[in-house]
Amino acid sequence: MRSSTGRWVCGDDFFDRDADLKILENYVNDRNHVLLTGQRRMGKTSVVMELGRRLETLDWVFLFADVEGATCAEDAIAEIARAVHPVRSISSRFASGMKRWLNVNVQEISAYDFSVKIRAGLDAGSWRHHGEQLFQACAIHDKPVLLVIDELPIFLKRMLQHDGDAQRVDEFLSWLRKVLQSLGDNSPSLVISGSIGLEPLVRRLGMSDRINHLHPYHLAPWDRDTSIKCFNLLAENYQLDIEDGVANAVYEAMGVGIPHHVQSFFARLRDFGIMQGRDRVRVEDVSEVYRTELLGPPGQNDLDHYQTRLKEALEDESFSIAMEILAEAATQEVFTEDAQHCLAQLYTTVVDDIAGRISDTLEVLVHDGYLKLADDGYRFPSRLLKDWWAARFRGHYTPLGSRQSDD
């Protein structure tokens, strides 16, 4: 197993998740459609890639379409067409229905050019028809098809921001549900995944029923034993000498077993040993690397990803509220009911329905793994995230209760 600090992994580099993969394989074999959820950096893309790889050994066709860059339904259909392109028996059948625009030999055109030409032939009135043809081409293929659409929530959020209303989001989700249901058991098995939550988005828009054909499956963090096992396996594979207790100290520092963070911590400890000219990693090195690397400037790129994705998931006013909540929870250890009341009082004159906006924002923060509900309020499950947010705001953040008193 190789160290991975950003790329998705599968095959020999894939670790654990056998139970998750077995459950997902059962859903797919039964022709169910799945909404794969889980907080940031949990390895959702790696899981669907490994699921696809394993199904291919069982004579399935695996298609992966990343629609993060799409801003309209036409872009999304073109990306799905790009995923289909390598399967000539599907792409040729689909292209024959677009011969008015696609006057080329599918065998001789690249996947990129294929999607570009498909996109050029789509307009606001034709994407539904040609998208339906695309799914039908998958349905009549002689092998079962697994289609993964990654980052669908980001695509829908961008479409929503571009239009200023939810009509086209509603149209796309309604169309997708209808075309899958019309194909019945012949439909390709669909898995939807993304780095922001789909469920909070459609619930806020009042269209939760548009995704009721998707079976939600939550990818949970690794427990302590699994995190330690992964770390020790990496050390063994790289012949890195570590003291007893290093792997456990890493888990304690993180507070929760997010696979990417386990990998990142290992890579930084390995580099630290090389820079120090030592061939052995000690337990005390863990706190030093945590402080200077994971929480310091070298770790900012990893953790900035969380803030970027949060901004993509929320409207501007809700994002400002989310930053207040996270700053309070990080610097004061918990976002309490009293703090929630103070926040509502501070924003009541500038945000309509502030109580509802705070409630919706908390739903996103919990769904996407930033916070969890405890007995005394909302807390960070990840010590790494809490310490990062605390470091960002420490020294220039005034607790909500103190601000209300000052006012």
N, C-alpha and C positions, 0 to 999 in steps of 0.2 A: 504494500500500500504506500503510494507516494504522498508526500505532503502537498496539500492543496489549500491555498489562501484566497481563492477568488473564483476559480473555474468550477463548473459542475463536474461531477465524477460519476463513473459507472464501471462495471466490470471488476477488475482486480483492485481498483482504487476505492470501490464502494465498500462502506463499512456499516454493519448492523442493518436495522430496518427490515429484517426478514418477515416479522409478523405484519408490519404495515404493508409490505409488498404482497404478501399472501392475501390479505383482506382486499386490497385494491384489485388484484388479479381476479378474485372471486366476483367482485362487482362488475368488472369489465367482461368477464366470460359470460355473465348473466345478462349482458347488453344493457347494463345500467350506465347512466351518465353521472359523473362525479365532479363535485366541487372540492378541490384539495385546498385546505386552509392551514394556517400555521404562521407563527410570527416570523419576522425577518431572519434571514441567515440560517433557517432551519433545514435547508437542503431540499426544498420542494422540487426544484428543477432537477436535481440529481436523482430524486426518487422516481420522477416520471420518466427520465431518461433510462434508468435501470429497469423500470417496469417495461418500457418499450423494447429494450434489448432482450430481456428474457422472453417476452412474447414473440419476438421475431424468431427465436429458436424453436417456438411451437407453431411456426408457419403463419404468423400474423403479419400484417403490414403495419408499420409504425410511422406515423406522420407527426411532425412537430412544427407548429406555426407560432412564431413570436410576433404579437401584434402591438408591442409597446410603442412602436413608431407610427402606428396608424392614427389618423385623425378623423376618419369617416368610414362608413360601411364599405365603400368601394376599396379603400386601402386594405381593410381586413380581409375581404374576399381575395384580393390579389396575393396577400401573404399566405393564405391557406392554399391557393393555387401553386405558389412557389414550393410549399411543402409537398404537394402532390406530384410535382414535376418529375422526380426521379423514378416514380412508379409509372412506366410508360403506358401500361395497359389502362391506367386510370386517366393520366394526363391527356393521352391521345383521344380517348373517348370524350373527355370534357372539351378539348380544343375543337373537336369536330362540330360542336354546337356553337362555337364562336368563330367559325371560319370566315364570316363577313369581316371580322377585324383581325383575326389571327391567321394570316395567310402565310404560314411558315410550317416547316417540318419539325415537329416536336423532338424528333430524334437528334436534330442538329442545333438546337437552341439551348442556351444555358438557363439554369433556374432563374437567375436574376433577370435576363432578357425576357423570359417567359412571363414572369410576374409583371414586368413593365408593360409588355404588350397587352396582357390581360387587363391591367389597370386602365390602359388607354381606351379599351373597348367598353369600359363600364361607365355608366352615368347614374344619376339619381333615380332613373326609372328602370334600370336594367339589372342592378346588382342583386335584387331579390331573385329574379329569374335565373340568372347565371350562377348565383350561389346555390340555388336549389339543384341545378344541373350538376354542380360540383359534388354535392353530397350524394346525389343519385348515382354518379359515376363510382363513388366509393361503395355505395350500397350493393351494386350489382357485380362488384369485383369477386373473383372466385376465392379470395381469401378474406377472412375477417379483418377489419381495419380498426386500429386505435388512433384517434386523432386527439392530440393535446394542443390546446390553445392557451399559450402562456401570456401573462400580463393583460388579460382581457379587462380587468377592472381599470387599469391605467388608460387603456384605449377608450373606454366608456367615459371616464372622467375628463379626458381631453376633448372628446366630442361634446360633452356637456358644457365645458368651459367655452368652447368655440361658438356654440349656438346660443348659449344663455338660457336655454330651457331644456326640458327632459324629453321632448318629443322624439328625437332621433334615437336616443338611448332606448326608449320604449319600443320604437319600431324595430330596432335591431334585435333586442332580446326576445320580443314577441315572434319575430320571424324565425330566429334560431330554434326556439322551442317548437314552433309549428312544423318546421321542416324535419326536425328529428322525430317528432311524434308521427308525422305522416309516413315515415319510412319504417316505423315499427321495429321489429327484431332485425331487419335488414340494415338498419342504420349503423354507420360507424359508431363505435363506443367513444364517447366524448369525455375528456378530462379537462376541466378548467382550473387554472392555477394563476397565481399572481402575488406580487410583493405588497399590494394593498388589498384590503378586504372588499369583496364584492357584496357580501350580505349587508353590512352597514350602509353601503351606497344605495342599494335598491330599496332598503327599508326607509331611508330618509326621503327617497323620491316617491314612496308610496306604491312601489311596483314589485313587492316581494314575490307575488305569485308568478312573475315572469321567469323565476329560476326554480320553481317548485319541482321541476323535472330533474334537478341536479341533487344527487345524494351527497350531503356534506361529510367530508372526512377530515378530521383534524390531526395534523402531524405534531406530536408533542415533543418537548425537549428530551434529550437523553437523561437518564438518571445518573446518580453518582458512579455506580459500578460501570456502566457503559462508557461514560466519559473517561474514567480512569483506564479502562481497557483499551480504548482508542489511543489515548496518549501513550500508554506503555507499548502498544504495538508499533506506533510511529517511531518511538525511541529504539525499539528492537530492530526495525527495518533499516534505520539510519545508523545503527551501531552507536547510538548516543548513550554514554554512561550517565545514569541519573541516580541520585540518592533515593533511598526508600522514603516515601512520603511526598515526593515532588508532584506526582500526578494528583494526589489528594489535595495538596496545597493549591494547585491550579484550579481544581473544581471549587474549593472554598473561596478563592479570590473572585471567580466569576459569579458564583451564587446559583447558576443554572447551567445545564449542559446544552448550550447551543452549538451544534457541530462546527460551524465556521469559526467560532471563538475558540474552541478547543484546538482546531488546526492552527489558527493564527497565534495562539499562545505558544504552542510547540515550536513553530517556526522562529518566533522571536527569542525564545529561550535557547534554541540551537545556535542562532546567530550571536547571541550574547556570549555564549561559551567560547565561540571562535574569536570574537573580538577581545575577550579577556585572556586569550591564550591558554585556556584550560580545557581539558578533555572530559570534565565531569561537571554536571549541573547539580548544584546544591539546593536544598530547600530554601535557604535565605535568598537565593537568586530570584525566586518566584516573585516576592514582594518588590524587589528592585526593578525587575522587568515590567511588572504590572504598573508601577508608578511612572517609570521613565519612558516606556515604550507604548503600552496599551492606552494609558491615559495621557501620554505626552504627545508631542507633534507627530511622531511616526504613526500613531494609532488614529489620528484624526480622520483619515480617509475612510477607515472601516466604520467609524461611528457617525461620520457626517452622512453616510448612506441612510441612517435611520431618520435624520431630520429631513433629508431630501424627499424620501418616500412619504413621510408624514405630510409634508407640504403638498405633495401631489394628491394625497388622499382627501384633503380638506380645503374648503373655501378659505379666503384670506382671513376673515374675522374668526372663523373656527380655529384656524392655525394659530392665531394670536392667543386665543383662549387655551389651546393645547399647550403652548409654550409656558403660559402662566401656571397651568396645572402641573406640568412636569418639573418646572423650577421649584414650585412649592414642595412637591413630593420628594425631590432630590435633596433640597437643602434642609427641609424640616422632617425628613424621613417618611412622612405620610401626608396625603391630601385628605384632610378630615371633612366632616360635614360642616363644621364651623367655617373652614376655609372656603368651602363651596358657597356658603351663604355670603361670605365677604366678597368673593369674586363676582357673584351675581349683583351685589350692591354697587360694586365699582363699575360694572359694564352696563347697568340697567338703562342709562340714558343714551348709550351709543350703539347698542345692539338690540334689535327687536327680538322678543321672546327669549331673553337671555337664559332663563331656566331650561327651556327646551334645547337651546344651543349647547349649553354645558352638558346636559344629559347625552345629547348626540355625540359630542366630542369625547366624553368618557367612554361611550360605547365603542368608538373607533380605537381609542387607546387601549382598551381591554382586549378587544377582538384581535388587534395587531400585535399584542404582546408587550406593549410598553409598561402597562400597569396591570395589577390584579386587585380584586376586592378583598380586603382583610376585615377583621372585626372592627378595627378603629378607622377605616377609610381605605384609600387606594395607595398601594405601595408598588415599587419596582420589584418584579421577580428577579431581574438580573442585577446583581451588584455592580457589574461592569457598567451597565447603562446608567445606573443611579449615580455612580461616582463620576462618570463622564459629564452628565448633566450638572451635577453639583460643582464640579471644577469649572464649568463654563460660567455659572452664575454666582459662585461664591465671591463675596466682597462687594458686589453691586446689586444684590437682590434683597428687597425688603419684603418680609413675610406679609401675606395678605391681611392678617389680623392687625398688624402694626400700621399698615397703610390706611385701613379703615379708621383706626383710632386717630391717626394724624389728620385725616380728612374731617 
